[in-house]
């Protein structure tokens, strides 16, 4: 599975939104919260740490947590929007780090080259 972060995020949000619009979810929006957090964890688990998953996964998790606090504790938009902006900015900055690979294949290549530093192409 190659960089599944964005497709998983789009599918999760779209399905949850559709089910909510059709009123197929219970009034207590646990499915929505668990779905968002679960999708974020799935992105990080399936893709590992890559430039796309380090942004998509945490954003989905934070959206799920903020949704919980909005629904059950009345957290207002004046707090939700800044937290989302901070999260997006922090994860986008983290993704710019050269230590984070662009894809799973690059991560494997870096890991192999670390095991065999005498070989310039990482092949043993």
Secondary structure, 3 states (H helix, E strand, C coil): CCCCHHHHHHHHHHHHHHHHHCCCCCCCCHHHHHHHHHHHHHHHHHHCCCCCHHHHHHHHHHHHHHHHHHHHHCCCHHHHHHHHHHHHHHHHHHHCCCCCCCCHHHHHHHHHHHHCCCCCCCCC
